[in-house]
């Protein structure tokens, strides 16, 4: 995909696959974040250290140049520079997700493809080690319905949507992560309620931020909200009932009759006409607003 960037159909394919627009290759960490859930969940980081890195384990990005753009007479000196120089002029900085065995290039992105083309020569780079959750802490959840999204579950509590589930399953399966169905897992809320919450928060859509919390659903918090909602009083009126047709004409028949009688009584001149008129009008308005003010609660409360 990196080498196919900046070609018409290949670039459009990448843009669709990454759920974002571009005109060149994508950075390695951007690509990995689409595939790997909870990528930056662990905040433990190490100090930078020098290392000779195998380019076959690095996700680079040929944004401003590809291997074939380097002149033949410059290849040897370029290899020497990339494989030996740790000075500031080199500035190769890689993030190493050690448990996964994958590095992503922050600086020094173009040399990854270059060194792979020329015999997989090692790259002299500064490396920052990053953590990733152990495989036993993660579970992949296959959907019950084919059209539904896959999930990744961390520590039995934190849930993320897999945007590219088959690729994620292949990679994390090699890492040791197992796949399950929802009903095979214990102590989880109902699947339909979880999916409804995912859709409400639009977690199944691409997120504009890289913060893990912004693409994560906390099932423990969801259970608390559900419990609070179920135990609280339920206030409903006739206009809030789902799948019930409101018969407006029949509804206003009796209030309308009392309203008309009240107006007629007020227009006539006989003893107590005013009192009768006020009583009928009050009854009419009471009948109009009473159903909307009624409160229903769960049985037994």
C-alpha positions in Angstrom: 0.0 0.0 0.0 2.9 2.3 0.8 4.5 1.8 -2.6 1.2 2.1 -4.4 0.5 5.6 -3.1 0.1 8.6 -5.5 -1.4 6.4 -8.2 -5.1 7.1 -9.0 -6.9 3.9 -8.2 -4.4 2.6 -5.6 -4.5 6.0 -3.7 -8.3 6.0 -3.7 -8.2 2.4 -2.4 -5.9 3.4 0.5 -8.1 6.4 1.3 -11.2 4.3 1.5 -9.4 1.6 3.6 -8.0 4.2 6.0 -11.3 6.1 6.1 -9.6 9.4 5.4 -8.4 11.4 2.4 -4.8 11.8 1.4 -2.6 12.3 -1.7 0.3 10.1 -0.6 1.3 7.3 1.7 0.0 7.1 5.3 2.3 7.2 8.4 2.9 3.8 10.0 1.3 4.6 13.3 -1.9 5.8 11.4 -2.0 2.6 9.6 -1.4 0.5 12.7 -4.1 2.4 14.7 -6.7 1.3 12.1 -5.8 -2.4 12.6 -4.8 -2.7 16.3 -7.3 -1.8 19.1 -6.0 -0.2 22.3 -2.8 0.6 20.5 -1.7 3.4 22.8 -3.6 2.2 25.9 -0.5 1.5 27.9 1.2 4.7 28.9 4.5 3.2 30.0 7.3 4.5 27.8 11.1 4.1 27.9 13.9 6.5 27.3 15.2 6.7 23.7 18.1 4.4 22.9 20.2 3.7 19.9 19.6 0.5 18.0 20.2 -1.2 14.6 16.8 -1.8 13.4 15.7 -4.5 10.9 13.6 -2.6 8.3 11.4 -5.7 7.8 9.7 -5.0 11.1 9.1 -1.2 10.5 6.1 0.5 9.1 7.4 3.4 7.1 5.9 5.9 4.7 7.3 7.0 1.3 5.7 10.4 1.3 8.2 12.6 -0.4 10.3 10.0 -2.2 10.5 6.3 -3.1 13.6 4.0 -3.4 13.7 4.3 -7.2 14.0 8.1 -6.9 17.5 7.8 -5.5 20.2 8.0 -8.2 22.3 4.8 -8.6 25.5 6.7 -7.8 24.1 7.9 -4.5 22.8 4.5 -3.3 26.0 3.3 -1.6 26.6 6.5 0.4 22.9 6.6 1.3 23.1 3.1 2.7 26.3 4.0 4.7 24.6 7.1 6.1 21.4 5.3 7.1 23.1 2.3 8.6 25.8 3.9 10.7 24.9 7.5 11.6 23.3 8.2 15.0 23.9 12.0 14.9 21.3 14.7 14.8 21.7 14.9 11.1 20.3 11.4 10.8 17.3 12.0 13.1 15.7 8.5 12.7 13.2 8.0 15.5 11.1 4.8 15.7 8.4 3.7 18.1 8.7 0.1 19.1 5.6 -1.8 20.2 7.8 -4.5 21.7 5.1 -7.1 22.5 3.8 -6.9 18.9 7.3 -6.9 17.4 6.4 -4.0 15.2 8.0 -0.5 14.9 6.5 2.6 13.3 8.6 5.4 11.9 8.1 8.9 13.1 11.3 10.4 11.6 13.2 8.4 9.0 10.1 7.1 7.2 11.4 7.0 3.7 14.6 5.0 4.4 12.5 2.0 5.5 11.5 1.1 1.9 14.9 2.2 0.6 16.8 -0.2 2.9 14.4 -3.0 2.2 14.9 -2.6 -1.5 18.7 -2.8 -1.0 19.0 -6.0 0.9 17.2 -5.3 4.1 20.2 -3.4 5.5 19.8 -2.4 9.2 18.9 1.1 10.1 20.7 3.1 12.7 17.9 4.8 14.6 16.8 6.1 18.0 14.1 3.9 19.4 11.4 4.5 22.0 9.9 1.4 23.4 6.1 1.3 24.0 4.0 -1.2 25.8 0.9 -3.1 24.6 -1.6 -5.2 26.6 -0.9 -8.9 26.9 -2.8 -11.2 24.6 -4.7 -12.8 27.5 -6.2 -9.4 28.4 -7.8 -9.0 25.0 -10.8 -10.8 23.4 -12.2 -10.4 20.0 -16.0 -10.6 19.7 -17.4 -11.8 16.4 -20.9 -10.3 15.6 -24.0 -12.4 15.8 -25.3 -10.8 12.6 -23.1 -10.7 9.6 -23.6 -6.9 9.0 -22.8 -5.9 12.6 -19.4 -4.7 13.8 -16.7 -6.8 15.4 -15.5 -5.7 18.9 -12.3 -5.9 20.9 -12.7 -6.3 24.7 -9.9 -5.4 27.1 -9.9 -6.7 30.7 -13.5 -7.7 30.3 -14.5 -4.0 30.6 -13.3 -1.7 27.8 -14.8 -2.1 24.3 -13.6 -0.8 20.9 -15.0 -1.4 17.4 -12.7 -3.1 15.0 -12.7 -1.1 11.8 -10.8 -3.8 9.8 -11.8 -7.0 11.6 -10.3 -9.6 9.4 -6.9 -7.9 9.3 -7.1 -7.3 13.1 -8.0 -11.0 13.7 -5.1 -12.2 11.6 -2.6 -10.0 13.3 -3.8 -10.3 16.9 -4.5 -14.0 16.4 -0.8 -14.5 15.7 -0.2 -12.5 18.9 -2.3 -15.0 20.8 -5.7 -13.2 21.0 -8.7 -15.5 20.8 -12.1 -14.8 19.2 -15.4 -15.4 20.8 -19.2 -14.9 20.4 -21.0 -12.6 22.7 -22.9 -15.4 24.4 -19.6 -17.2 25.2 -18.4 -14.5 27.5 -19.6 -14.0 31.0 -20.7 -10.9 33.0 -21.4 -8.7 30.0 -24.4 -6.5 29.5 -26.9 -7.4 26.8 -25.4 -7.2 23.4 -28.2 -5.2 21.9 -27.9 -2.5 24.6 -24.2 -2.3 24.1 -24.5 -2.0 20.4 -27.1 0.7 20.8 -24.7 2.6 23.1 -21.9 2.2 20.5 -24.1 3.6 17.8 -25.3 6.5 19.9 -21.7 7.5 20.6 -20.8 6.8 17.0 -17.9 4.6 18.0 -18.4 2.6 14.8 -17.4 5.7 12.8 -13.8 6.9 12.3 -12.7 9.1 15.2 -11.1 12.5 14.6 -8.8 12.1 17.6 -6.1 9.5 18.5 -7.0 9.4 22.2 -7.9 5.8 23.1 -10.6 7.0 25.5 -12.5 8.7 22.7 -13.0 5.4 20.8 -13.7 3.2 23.9 -16.9 2.2 25.6 -16.6 1.4 29.4 -19.0 -1.4 30.0 -18.8 -0.9 33.8 -20.0 2.7 33.4 -22.7 1.5 31.0 -23.9 -1.0 33.6 -24.1 1.8 36.2 -26.1 4.0 33.9 -28.5 1.1 33.0 -29.0 0.3 36.7 -29.7 3.9 37.6 -32.1 4.2 34.7 -34.0 1.1 35.6 -34.3 2.0 39.3 -35.4 5.6 38.7 -39.0 6.7 38.2 -40.2 6.6 34.6 -42.2 9.6 33.6 -44.2 9.1 30.4 -47.1 10.8 28.7 -49.2 9.8 25.8 -47.0 11.7 23.4 -43.9 9.7 24.4 -45.3 6.2 24.0 -43.6 4.4 21.1 -45.6 2.6 18.4 -48.9 4.1 19.6 -51.1 6.1 17.2 -52.5 9.3 18.8 -56.2 9.8 17.8 -56.3 13.6 18.0 -60.0 13.9 16.9 -61.3 11.4 19.5 -59.0 12.9 22.1 -60.5 16.5 21.8 -64.1 15.3 21.4 -65.0 15.5 25.1 -62.8 18.5 26.0 -64.3 20.3 23.0 -67.9 19.5 24.1 -67.2 20.9 27.6 -65.6 24.0 26.0 -68.5 24.7 23.8 -71.0 24.2 26.6 -69.0 26.5 28.8 -68.9 29.3 26.2 -72.7 28.9 25.5 -73.4 29.0 29.2 -71.4 32.1 29.7 -73.3 33.8 26.8 -76.7 33.1 28.4 -78.2 35.3 31.1 -79.6 33.2 33.9 -78.7 32.7 37.6 -75.4 30.9 38.2 -74.5 31.0 34.4 -71.1 32.4 35.2 -70.3 29.7 37.8 -71.5 27.0 35.4 -69.5 28.4 32.6 -66.3 28.6 34.7 -66.8 25.0 35.8 -67.3 23.7 32.3 -64.2 25.6 30.9 -62.1 24.4 33.8 -63.2 20.8 33.2 -62.3 21.2 29.5 -58.8 22.5 30.1 -58.2 19.8 32.8 -59.2 17.1 30.3 -56.8 18.5 27.7 -53.8 18.6 30.0 -54.4 15.8 32.4 -53.0 12.9 30.2 -49.8 14.9 29.6 -49.3 15.4 33.3 -49.9 11.8 34.3 -46.9 9.9 35.5 -46.3 6.1 35.0 -43.9 4.2 37.1 -42.6 0.6 37.0 -44.9 -2.0 38.7 -44.1 -2.7 42.4 -42.8 0.8 43.2 
